[in-house]
């Protein structure tokens, strides 16, 4: 009888400790990305404010519209927060039933895979990282982070001496729409 009760308690504990899935942010979500350029003294900075506002339909699929208030290195973005009235439309984002986040540029007809929150340790994520072309990175670790009283899943990548972390429902900690840095050119 003790074995049965222990099994029931263990099953219930595992069942009830399952982590809630947080879908990718959509309507009214905003992100601010501050970039530092270390090639000058003092280092130059730039600020970009991204925001979701409204939705649209392509090929019968519902997308959230993504906008940006653009900054540039060496300049200060005149907008302290995301401002839809002065923002530029970038494209649209949707999440499918398998926890994949897909982006469609305003000027394009194809979807680009931006995130896959179903990945586990050892899985590989491949994407087109212009101008570097197709890149594939392997998941090094998966854990959780406490944000506003709730645990969200984190996916960690390690590649070429760099690291990358995605937070479920938020995106990359480098910037929701700037991830997996690549470099082209002569480094001699």
Secondary structure, DSSP 4 states (H G I P E B T S, - for coil): -HHHHHHHHHHHHHHHTPPPP-PPP-TT-EEEEEEEETTSSSPEEEEEEEEEEEEEEETTEEEEEEEEE---TTS--S-SS--GGG-EEEEEEEE-TTSEEEEEETT-SS-EEEEETT--TT-EEEEE-TTS-EEEEEEEEEEEEEETTEEEEEEEEEETTEEEEEETTTEETT-TT--S----S---
